[in-house]
């Protein structure tokens, strides 16, 4: 499971840090990340196709785009790195199948004109087996041996990041790219493999006003603002799906919440390759888990197509766009992201709006988040039977967030939820 951290500006914070959160870019407080697989996103399979879809993306209130690498990639399904979007032949050349530099500039300009942000994913620790360096600079790699014990040697494509000449080339490619193109930041993987001085150097290369780098976990970071992905939440989802819901499991999640926003996800491109779509992985519970990633503190991460939903894996090597056949979850995702965008009770970096339990029920998870006069409540029946329960506070002038039906609840009166029924209501429309 991947571990990610956010680095913003030049402030440092770890998950164990107890001091108040420093000032970070304002726009991150209500961000929802939408990860794009450029080859599979549109019928045109290129940058223009993504640009044409921006109004649709914005209509879902997905306000931060993260796009897989745009560089030339090694052959599909190569034996060393068969399912990786990071098996690249270049760290400089945009894949001509995506378009030219002009099309990338147009995409970035269009993103910004619509008030959105855009980041690109990158991995500086590995290439494809046919990268020019593999022949020209074999010393850049961890091993010259292609096969060990009849298996393809992964070290044959892994870079030796201790090599100073390699560090210089990587830094130049990285810095030049982000100087040329006005991305708002970068998603950088495997940074736990980088020497600390090199990691801190490249962190400063994406030095945008209100920009950030999103990096896989490393304890060596000395510059930047440091978050983790919520891998613990994802592992809890796996346990609940295989063993059944347990109020104690979810209370552990709630009690561990802090005002340090984690990256909450049910699906991303890596999980998609390993386990298929969110529906494949969690057929009976995926919407339940998505609701938790939205409601709990953090930044919700959505993989393109999840809003459909998708009923099969989206292959990064497919020459076909993912299916747009199904749309019955569109309003589900739009309503959640809209609440995240509009409702301060869900905003990150607020020390006052952490989830609070509002019921002693052992069968219903009942939580409130509140900021000033703004509030949102989540009720989940975790059982396969009808359950009666009570909540310990009144709610008036609230609305169910998906169908906007007005709701009023009186504390200490009997309420009822059907088997596995959930209810989310807010006083923000």
C-alpha positions in Angstrom: 0.0 0.0 0.0 1.3 3.4 -0.9 2.1 6.1 1.6 1.9 9.7 0.5 2.8 13.0 2.1 2.0 16.5 1.1 4.7 19.1 1.1 3.6 22.7 0.8 5.9 25.7 0.9 8.8 25.3 3.3 7.0 24.1 6.5 7.5 20.7 8.1 5.0 18.6 9.9 4.7 14.9 10.6 1.6 12.9 11.6 3.0 12.7 15.1 3.5 16.4 15.4 1.4 18.0 18.1 1.8 21.7 17.2 -0.9 23.7 15.4 -1.0 23.3 11.7 0.9 26.1 9.9 -0.6 28.2 7.2 -0.8 26.3 3.9 -2.5 27.2 0.6 -6.1 28.1 1.2 -7.4 26.1 -1.7 -6.4 22.8 -0.2 -9.0 23.1 2.6 -11.9 21.9 0.4 -10.1 20.0 -2.3 -11.3 16.8 -3.9 -8.6 15.1 -6.1 -9.6 13.5 -9.4 -6.9 11.3 -10.9 -6.8 11.1 -14.7 -5.4 8.3 -16.9 -4.8 10.3 -20.1 -4.8 7.4 -22.5 -8.1 6.0 -21.3 -9.9 9.2 -20.3 -11.5 10.3 -23.6 -12.3 9.1 -27.1 -9.4 11.1 -28.5 -7.0 9.6 -26.0 -5.0 12.8 -25.8 -4.6 16.2 -24.0 -7.3 17.9 -26.1 -9.8 15.3 -25.0 -9.1 16.1 -21.3 -9.4 19.8 -22.1 -12.8 19.3 -23.6 -13.9 17.4 -20.5 -13.0 20.1 -17.9 -16.5 21.6 -17.7 -17.8 18.1 -16.9 -15.1 17.6 -14.3 -15.9 20.9 -12.7 -19.6 20.1 -12.6 -18.8 17.3 -10.2 -16.9 19.8 -7.9 -13.7 17.8 -8.5 -11.4 20.8 -8.1 -7.9 19.3 -8.2 -6.7 17.2 -11.2 -3.9 14.7 -10.9 -2.7 13.3 -14.2 -0.5 10.2 -14.8 2.8 10.7 -16.6 2.7 12.4 -20.0 6.2 11.3 -21.1 6.9 8.6 -23.7 6.4 5.2 -22.1 8.1 1.9 -22.7 6.3 -0.8 -24.6 3.1 -2.0 -22.9 3.4 -4.9 -20.6 7.2 -5.1 -20.5 8.4 -7.9 -18.4 10.3 -5.8 -15.9 7.5 -3.4 -15.0 4.4 -4.8 -16.6 1.6 -2.7 -15.2 3.4 0.5 -14.3 2.7 3.9 -15.8 6.2 4.9 -14.7 8.1 2.5 -17.1 9.2 5.5 -19.2 11.6 6.0 -22.1 12.1 9.7 -21.4 11.8 12.3 -18.6 11.7 15.2 -21.1 9.7 14.3 -24.2 5.9 14.4 -24.1 4.4 11.4 -25.7 3.4 12.6 -29.2 0.2 10.5 -28.9 -0.9 12.9 -26.3 -0.1 16.0 -28.4 2.5 18.7 -28.5 3.7 21.1 -25.8 1.1 23.6 -27.1 -1.7 21.2 -26.2 -0.3 20.7 -22.7 -0.1 24.5 -22.2 -3.7 24.9 -23.4 -4.8 22.2 -20.9 -3.1 23.9 -18.0 -4.4 27.3 -19.0 -7.9 26.0 -19.3 -7.7 24.3 -15.9 -6.6 27.5 -14.2 -9.2 29.6 -16.1 -11.9 27.4 -14.5 -10.5 27.9 -11.0 -9.1 24.3 -10.8 -5.7 23.0 -10.0 -3.6 20.4 -11.8 -0.7 18.2 -10.7 1.3 15.5 -12.6 2.4 12.1 -11.2 6.1 11.2 -11.5 8.6 8.6 -10.3 12.3 9.4 -10.4 13.4 6.0 -9.1 12.7 3.8 -12.1 12.6 3.8 -15.9 11.5 1.4 -18.6 14.1 -1.2 -19.8 14.4 0.7 -23.1 15.3 4.1 -21.6 18.4 5.4 -23.4 20.3 5.6 -20.1 20.0 1.8 -19.9 22.6 1.5 -22.7 24.4 4.9 -22.5 24.8 5.1 -18.7 24.5 1.6 -17.1 26.1 3.0 -14.0 22.8 4.9 -13.4 21.1 1.6 -12.6 21.3 -0.8 -9.6 22.1 -3.8 -11.7 23.3 -4.9 -15.2 21.8 -8.3 -14.8 18.6 -8.8 -16.7 17.5 -12.1 -15.2 18.1 -13.8 -11.9 16.9 -17.3 -11.1 14.8 -17.3 -14.3 13.0 -14.1 -13.2 13.3 -10.6 -14.5 15.5 -8.6 -12.2 13.7 -5.5 -11.1 17.0 -3.8 -10.2 17.7 -3.7 -13.9 15.3 -0.8 -14.3 15.7 0.7 -10.8 17.9 3.8 -10.7 20.9 4.1 -8.4 19.9 7.4 -6.8 23.2 7.7 -4.9 24.9 8.4 -8.3 25.6 12.2 -8.3 25.7 12.4 -12.1 22.3 10.8 -12.3 21.0 13.1 -9.6 22.0 16.1 -11.7 20.2 14.8 -14.8 17.1 14.0 -12.9 17.0 17.3 -11.1 17.5 19.2 -14.4 14.7 17.3 -16.1 12.4 17.8 -13.2 13.2 21.5 -12.7 13.1 22.3 -16.4 9.7 20.6 -16.9 8.0 22.5 -14.1 9.6 25.7 -15.1 8.2 25.3 -18.6 4.7 24.1 -17.6 2.7 25.8 -14.9 1.5 22.8 -13.0 0.4 23.5 -9.5 2.5 20.7 -8.1 3.7 17.1 -8.5 2.8 13.7 -7.2 6.2 12.1 -6.6 6.4 8.4 -5.8 9.0 6.3 -4.0 10.6 9.3 -2.4 11.6 7.0 0.6 14.3 5.7 -1.8 15.9 9.1 -2.4 18.9 10.4 -0.6 17.7 13.1 1.8 19.8 15.9 0.3 18.5 15.0 -3.2 14.9 14.8 -2.0 15.0 18.2 -0.4 16.6 19.7 -3.4 14.0 18.4 -5.8 11.2 19.5 -3.4 12.2 23.1 -3.9 12.1 22.8 -7.7 8.3 23.0 -7.8 8.1 26.4 -6.0 4.8 27.8 -7.1 2.9 30.3 -5.1 0.1 28.3 -3.4 1.6 25.1 -5.0 2.7 21.9 -3.5 4.4 18.6 -4.0 2.6 15.4 -3.1 5.1 12.7 -2.1 5.3 9.1 -1.0 6.2 8.9 2.7 9.8 9.6 3.8 11.1 10.4 7.2 14.1 12.3 5.7 12.2 15.3 4.5 13.4 18.6 6.1 11.6 21.1 3.8 8.0 21.2 3.1 4.6 20.4 4.7 4.3 16.7 5.4 1.1 14.6 5.3 0.4 10.9 5.0 -2.1 9.0 2.9 -4.7 7.3 4.9 -3.6 3.7 4.2 -4.9 2.7 7.6 -8.4 3.6 6.5 -8.1 1.6 3.4 -6.8 -1.4 5.3 -9.8 -1.0 7.6 -12.1 -1.1 4.6 -10.5 -4.4 3.5 -11.0 -5.8 7.0 -14.7 -4.7 7.2 -15.4 -6.0 3.7 -14.0 -9.4 4.5 -15.1 -9.8 8.1 -18.1 -7.6 8.4 -18.7 -4.2 9.9 -17.8 -3.6 13.5 -18.5 -0.4 15.4 -15.2 -0.8 17.4 -13.2 -0.8 14.1 -14.8 2.4 13.0 -14.5 4.0 16.4 -10.7 3.4 16.1 -10.8 5.3 12.8 -12.8 8.2 14.3 -10.6 8.4 17.4 -7.5 8.6 15.3 -8.8 11.6 13.3 -6.9 14.8 13.6 -6.9 18.2 11.9 -3.9 17.0 9.8 -5.7 16.2 6.5 -4.9 12.7 5.2 -5.5 11.5 1.6 -8.6 9.3 1.8 -9.2 6.8 -1.0 -11.0 3.7 -2.0 -9.4 3.6 -5.4 -6.4 5.0 -7.4 -4.6 3.8 -10.5 -2.3 1.4 -8.5 -5.2 -0.2 -6.7 -7.1 -0.4 -9.9 -4.4 -2.4 -11.5 -4.1 -4.8 -8.6 -7.7 -5.3 -7.6 -9.9 -3.9 -10.4 -12.5 -1.2 -9.9 -13.8 -0.2 -6.5 -17.0 -2.2 -7.4 -14.8 -5.3 -8.1 -12.9 -4.9 -4.8 -15.8 -3.9 -2.6 -19.0 -5.0 -4.4 -21.4 -4.6 -1.5 -19.7 -1.8 0.4 -17.9 0.5 -2.0 -20.4 3.4 -1.7 -20.3 3.0 2.1 -16.5 3.4 2.0 -16.6 6.3 -0.4 -19.0 8.1 2.0 -16.5 7.6 4.8 -13.6 9.0 2.7 -15.7 12.0 2.1 -17.0 12.6 5.6 -13.8 12.0 7.6 -11.1 14.7 7.8 -8.9 14.7 4.7 -8.7 15.0 1.0 -10.9 12.6 -1.0 -9.1 10.9 -3.9 -11.2 9.8 -6.8 -10.0 7.7 -9.8 -11.5 8.7 -13.2 -14.6 6.7 -14.0 -15.4 5.9 -10.4 -18.2 8.4 -10.7 -19.9 6.1 -13.2 -19.2 3.5 -11.7 -16.8 1.1 -13.4 -17.5 -2.6 -13.3 -14.1 -3.7 -14.5 -10.4 -2.7 -14.2 -9.3 0.2 -16.4 -6.1 -1.0 -18.0 -3.4 1.6 -18.4 -2.3 -0.2 -21.6 -5.8 -0.3 -23.2 -6.3 1.6 -26.5 -9.9 2.1 -25.6 -11.4 4.8 -23.2 -13.1 3.6 -20.1 -16.8 3.0 -20.2 -19.2 5.9 -19.8 -22.2 3.5 -20.0 -23.3 3.9 -16.4 -24.1 7.1 -14.7 -26.2 6.1 -11.7 -23.5 7.1 -9.2 -23.0 10.6 -10.7 -25.3 12.4 -8.3 -23.8 10.4 -5.4 -20.2 11.7 -6.1 -21.4 15.2 -7.1 -23.4 15.7 -3.9 -20.4 14.6 -1.7 -17.9 16.8 -3.5 -20.3 19.8 -3.5 -20.7 19.5 0.3 -16.9 19.3 0.6 -16.6 22.4 -1.5 -19.3 24.5 0.2 -19.6 23.3 3.8 -17.0 24.6 6.3 -17.9 21.7 8.6 -15.9 19.4 6.2 -13.0 21.7 5.5 -9.5 20.7 6.4 -7.1 22.6 8.7 -10.0 23.5 11.1 -9.2 22.5 14.7 -12.9 22.7 15.7 -14.7 20.4 13.2 -13.4 16.9 13.9 -16.0 14.1 14.0 -17.9 13.7 17.3 -20.0 10.7 18.2 -23.6 11.6 18.9 -25.0 8.2 19.9 -24.0 5.4 22.2 -25.5 2.8 19.9 -23.4 -0.3 19.3 -25.0 -0.9 15.9 -25.2 2.6 14.4 -22.2 4.8 13.7 -23.6 8.3 14.3 -21.2 11.2 13.8 -21.4 15.0 13.6 -19.0 17.5 12.2 -19.6 21.2 12.9 -17.9 24.5 12.3 -19.7 27.5 13.7 -23.3 27.3 12.5 -22.4 24.9 9.7 -23.0 21.2 10.3 -23.2 17.7 8.7 -24.3 14.4 10.2 -23.7 10.8 9.2 -25.7 7.8 10.4 -24.8 4.3 9.4 -26.6 1.1 10.4 -23.8 -1.5 10.4 -26.0 -4.5 10.7 -28.3 -6.6 8.4 -31.4 -5.9 10.6 -33.6 -2.9 11.4 -32.1 -1.0 14.3 -33.6 1.5 16.7 -31.3 4.1 18.3 -31.1 7.6 19.8 -29.0 10.6 19.2 -28.0 13.1 21.9 -28.7 16.4 20.1 -31.4 18.1 18.1 -31.3 18.9 14.4 -33.6 21.3 12.7 -33.5 22.8 9.2 -31.2 20.1 7.9 -31.4 18.4 4.5 -30.5 14.9 3.2 -27.6 15.7 1.0 -28.5 13.5 -2.0 -32.1 14.3 -2.6 -32.4 17.6 -0.5 -35.4 16.4 1.5 -35.7 18.5 4.7 -35.1 16.7 7.9 -35.6 17.4 11.6 -34.5 15.2 14.5 -35.2 15.4 18.3 -32.7 14.2 20.7 -33.3 11.2 22.9 -36.2 9.9 20.8 -36.3 6.6 19.1 -35.0 6.6 15.5 -34.9 3.7 13.1 -32.6 2.7 10.2 -33.0 -0.3 7.9 -30.4 -3.0 7.2 -27.1 -1.3 6.2 -29.0 1.9 5.7 -27.1 5.2 5.8 -28.2 8.8 6.1 -26.3 12.0 5.6 -27.8 15.3 6.3 -26.5 18.9 6.3 -27.6 22.4 6.8 -25.8 23.6 3.7 -27.5 23.2 0.3 
